[in-house]
């Protein structure tokens, strides 16, 4: 055997600390997936007012949009493990208080809005910690597989969360549903609290908060392959908002009812899990070409719903689109972790999340008014065209084509 031959990579599940990281993040993913459905059902049960529901949901979203860059700075300045621990702990406390108020019958919309705002702020601080946590625990050769495992866990949580929340609310009441959610966040925080991570490199010049914020944007703007992908991701999320608004309406009015949309949606979630599972097994030498093609696949359900096709064709189209998203997310996170300096990883990731979080509500907001004027097909087909153009345009950039993916040590081993 040659002395310079690369050592066989350690299976990612055998990497010290990764099982704990995966368990903690899985619990956090599940708890996060429970909240929207439980909150929606709780508000409807308490007041039955769509306006109140809008206030509560907006109260969670606005702090996310405002504080995501701040969360990125904090996760780069301080150990990401501590930031994520505190974020989960705060979310757990907020959900517990909501549960107690619902059990005591003292819940008011003002209280729910304030606690939702606290939750949104905690999400903004916790979201940018994911990539720094992976790089602090997992060696580079195993990160693609680690991101694949995390992507599968996230997808399963998205599939299971709404159903579990609905069952809990129906069987135990919304109060106990929130108490259980709080417990999941608490266990997730404790699991993460015991995680051992690699020591962070000391910073020569700590700088000020605003300097760190500006430097984070510089890391984004100086890399054409990065910011063009951010724009493509934003367009895809905008299109997703259009589909999430008009798809259910079309399913109910033209495809036979709510069951049709449930079939389509679950096919999409299954596709996303399958994509995240497959991604580590791809020979992604030029990952941004693959992610661009996968992003463009989201045009498929937009086109099939614009006709509209049968429920099963729409389900297959959405399943393919989300299969592409599962691959995209896994390869994109791994590419970021490979090509963005670790000291700026959380800040750059926060801008990605910010654009995504902002674009989808915009799609949700504009889809129905535009469809009322032009009909359902026009916004869907327009969104499809934008998705294809924005994602495939990335391939034209030499900067994006030059990005390399897997090293020789990256092999599909679990």
Helices and strands as residue ranges (DSSP letters): G 12-14, H 18-46, H 50-77, H 80-104, H 109-127, H 129-137, G 140-142, H 143-172, H 174-193, H 209-221, H 224-254, H 258-279, H 287-296, H 299-307, H 311-339, G 342-344, H 345-374, H 376-393, G 394-396, H 398-401
